[in-house]
């Protein structure tokens, strides 16, 4: 009888866990802004990035000095291990030799640097990123530069983190 109760409790616990995971997945999907959604494109991999957004101090159209985004520089992490890097292009390079370069297709406002949807416009290699056609930048933290720049040519580095979701065509 005790074995039946334990088995029943285990089955109930597993069903509850499955329901919680399904609800969490629905909650995550519900939070994806429509502007950057990629319907019908399954994820190949999601990599966490930590690094910096680099800004240049330049003269704006009105002649006043402003901070202008220059490039990202970040480490790509999967399960606590470094698996690549992210840099100007924007480019994502995986340690298996695959690489994609993107072009911003859509943005979604966030409290930190915007969430993005990028179309892949260049690729290299046959590894993890070989079939990727879309990249989403989500769960951003930091990366926004505030304050005036007072010397043209000055550089500032602002820490940021984000998750990059690499998607391929559905099929």
Protein Blocks (a to p, Z undefined) as FASTA:
>chain_A
ZZmmmmmmmmmmmmmmmmmmmmmmmmmmmmpcfklgcghiacfbdcdddddddddddddf
kopacdddfbdcddddeehiafbdcdehiacddfkopacddddfbdcddfbdcddddddf
bdedjbfklmpcbdcdehieejiagdjdfbehiacddddddddddddddZZ
